[in-house]
Amino acid sequence: MLIYLAMQDTSCERDRLAEIYEKYKNQMFALANSILGDVRDSEDVVHEAFVAMIPYIDRLPEEAAHPKVRAFALTLAESKALDLYRKRKRRKLVFWDDAFDENTAVPFYDPVTEGSDIAKAIANLSPSDSRLLMWRFDVGLTTKEIAKILGKKEGTVTRAITRAKERLAKELEKEGVSIK
């Protein structure tokens, strides 16, 4: 927390960032952890999200409890978590052990790729689909709140969520998860 505050120019910005941090750090952590399934990585993601928030702090509404501030904080956490998840999915991690000869690579256990089938399926969705589903079902925003944040009609958001759920169901079927 002190690192974020030291990066701010004015005490007003420091106070706002501290207020936002205290208000949303747990929600951001829960969101990141639901994607990654790893406590340390989720903590790192929250910190990365706050560092990414610093340049935009003066553009956010004054009130920390404002829905746009919450949405921005959670979107940053979600984006950073999905970035890490996708990065790990693409990268093959290996380690070397004295028990193996130097030509034998053994895959390193990665809790993300070995973790939740739902997290894998969500990571395979488009960013807009995954964001809608996370906002609606993980964060608990109503369709009305999401519509307000996105500047769209509530019916449009409802249809988009329905379509995103259908695409998630298809991804889960690919993962071999029965949804019924």
C-alpha positions as CSV (number, residue, x, y, z in Angstrom):
1,M,0.0,0.0,0.0
2,L,2.8,2.4,0.8
3,I,4.2,2.0,-2.7
4,Y,1.0,3.1,-4.3
5,L,0.8,6.1,-2.0
6,A,4.4,7.1,-2.6
7,M,3.7,7.1,-6.4
8,Q,1.0,9.8,-5.9
9,D,1.8,13.5,-6.3
10,T,-0.7,15.1,-4.0
11,S,-2.1,14.1,-0.6
12,C,-5.7,14.3,-2.1
13,E,-4.7,11.6,-4.6
14,R,-3.1,9.5,-1.9
15,D,-6.2,9.7,0.3
16,R,-8.4,8.7,-2.7
17,L,-6.2,5.8,-3.6
18,A,-6.1,4.6,0.0
19,E,-9.8,4.8,0.3
20,I,-10.3,2.9,-3.0
21,Y,-7.8,0.3,-1.9
22,E,-9.4,-0.3,1.5
23,K,-12.9,-0.5,0.0
24,Y,-12.2,-2.9,-3.0
25,K,-9.0,-4.9,-2.2
26,N,-11.0,-7.9,-0.9
27,Q,-13.4,-7.9,-3.8
28,M,-10.6,-7.6,-6.3
29,F,-8.7,-10.4,-4.5
30,A,-11.8,-12.7,-4.5
31,L,-12.3,-12.0,-8.2
32,A,-8.7,-12.7,-9.1
33,N,-8.6,-15.8,-6.9
34,S,-11.7,-17.2,-8.6
35,I,-9.9,-17.0,-11.9
36,L,-6.4,-18.1,-10.8
37,G,-7.1,-20.3,-7.9
38,D,-3.8,-19.3,-6.3
39,V,-3.5,-16.9,-3.3
40,R,-0.1,-15.5,-4.0
41,D,-0.8,-14.9,-7.7
42,S,-4.1,-13.3,-6.8
43,E,-2.4,-10.9,-4.3
44,D,0.1,-10.0,-7.1
45,V,-2.7,-9.3,-9.5
46,V,-4.4,-7.0,-7.0
47,H,-1.2,-5.0,-6.6
48,E,-0.7,-4.9,-10.4
49,A,-4.2,-3.6,-10.8
50,F,-3.7,-0.8,-8.3
51,V,-0.4,0.2,-10.0
52,A,-2.4,0.3,-13.3
53,M,-5.1,2.4,-11.6
54,I,-2.7,5.2,-10.6
55,P,-2.6,7.1,-13.9
56,Y,-6.4,7.2,-14.0
57,I,-7.1,8.2,-10.4
58,D,-7.9,11.8,-11.3
59,R,-10.4,10.7,-13.9
60,L,-12.4,8.5,-11.5
61,P,-15.4,9.9,-9.6
62,E,-14.6,11.4,-6.2
63,E,-16.7,8.9,-4.2
64,A,-15.0,5.6,-3.7
65,A,-18.4,4.0,-3.4
66,H,-19.4,5.1,-6.9
67,P,-20.3,2.2,-9.2
68,K,-17.8,3.3,-11.8
69,V,-14.9,3.2,-9.4
70,R,-15.9,-0.3,-8.3
71,A,-16.4,-1.4,-11.9
72,F,-13.0,0.1,-12.9
73,A,-11.2,-1.6,-9.9
74,L,-12.8,-5.0,-10.6
75,T,-12.2,-4.7,-14.3
76,L,-8.5,-4.0,-13.8
77,A,-8.3,-7.0,-11.4
78,E,-10.1,-9.3,-13.8
79,S,-8.1,-8.2,-16.7
80,K,-4.8,-8.7,-14.9
81,A,-5.9,-12.1,-13.7
82,L,-7.0,-13.2,-17.1
83,D,-3.8,-11.9,-18.6
84,L,-1.8,-14.0,-16.1
85,Y,-4.0,-17.0,-16.7
86,R,-3.6,-16.8,-20.5
87,K,0.2,-16.2,-20.2
88,R,0.6,-19.3,-18.1
89,K,-1.6,-21.3,-20.4
90,R,0.7,-20.4,-23.4
91,R,4.0,-20.8,-21.6
92,K,5.3,-24.3,-20.9
93,L,7.1,-24.3,-17.6
94,V,9.7,-26.9,-17.0
95,F,12.2,-27.7,-14.2
96,W,15.3,-29.8,-14.1
97,D,16.1,-32.3,-11.3
98,D,19.2,-34.2,-10.6
99,A,17.2,-37.4,-10.9
100,F,16.7,-36.8,-14.6
101,D,19.3,-36.4,-17.3
102,E,19.6,-33.0,-18.8
103,N,17.5,-33.9,-21.9
104,T,14.4,-34.8,-19.9
105,A,12.1,-31.9,-19.1
106,V,9.3,-32.5,-16.6
107,P,6.3,-30.2,-16.7
108,F,6.1,-28.0,-13.6
109,Y,2.8,-28.2,-11.8
110,D,0.8,-25.1,-12.5
111,P,-2.3,-24.6,-10.4
112,V,-3.9,-22.5,-13.1
113,T,-3.8,-25.0,-15.8
114,E,-4.4,-27.8,-13.4
115,G,-7.2,-25.9,-11.7
116,S,-10.8,-25.2,-12.2
117,D,-12.5,-26.2,-15.5
118,I,-14.7,-23.2,-15.1
119,A,-11.7,-20.9,-15.0
120,K,-10.3,-22.5,-18.1
121,A,-13.6,-22.1,-19.9
122,I,-14.0,-18.5,-18.9
123,A,-10.5,-17.7,-20.0
124,N,-11.4,-19.1,-23.5
125,L,-14.3,-16.7,-23.8
126,S,-13.9,-13.2,-25.3
127,P,-13.0,-10.5,-22.8
128,S,-16.4,-8.9,-23.1
129,D,-18.2,-12.2,-22.4
130,S,-16.0,-13.1,-19.5
131,R,-16.3,-9.6,-18.1
132,L,-20.1,-9.7,-18.3
133,L,-20.3,-13.1,-16.6
134,M,-17.9,-12.1,-13.9
135,W,-19.7,-8.8,-13.2
136,R,-23.0,-10.5,-13.1
137,F,-22.4,-13.8,-11.2
138,D,-19.1,-13.4,-9.4
139,V,-19.2,-9.7,-8.4
140,G,-23.0,-9.7,-8.1
141,L,-23.8,-6.6,-10.2
142,T,-27.4,-6.5,-11.4
143,T,-28.1,-6.1,-15.1
144,K,-29.3,-2.6,-14.4
145,E,-25.9,-1.7,-12.8
146,I,-24.0,-3.3,-15.7
147,A,-26.1,-1.4,-18.2
148,K,-25.4,1.8,-16.4
149,I,-21.6,1.2,-16.4
150,L,-21.6,0.2,-20.1
151,G,-24.0,2.9,-21.1
152,K,-26.3,0.4,-22.7
153,K,-30.0,-0.6,-22.3
154,E,-30.8,-3.2,-19.7
155,G,-32.4,-5.5,-22.3
156,T,-29.2,-5.4,-24.4
157,V,-27.1,-6.4,-21.4
158,T,-29.6,-9.2,-20.5
159,R,-29.3,-10.6,-24.0
160,A,-25.5,-10.3,-24.0
161,I,-25.4,-12.2,-20.7
162,T,-27.6,-14.9,-22.0
163,R,-25.4,-15.3,-25.1
164,A,-22.3,-15.3,-22.9
165,K,-23.8,-18.1,-20.8
166,E,-24.5,-20.1,-23.9
167,R,-20.9,-19.7,-25.1
168,L,-19.7,-20.6,-21.6
169,A,-21.8,-23.8,-21.7
170,K,-20.2,-24.7,-25.0
171,E,-16.7,-24.1,-23.6
172,L,-17.6,-26.2,-20.5
173,E,-18.7,-29.0,-22.8
174,K,-15.3,-28.9,-24.5
175,E,-13.7,-29.2,-21.1
176,G,-15.9,-32.3,-20.4
177,V,-18.0,-30.6,-17.7
178,S,-21.6,-31.5,-17.6
179,I,-23.8,-28.4,-16.7
180,K,-27.0,-30.3,-16.1
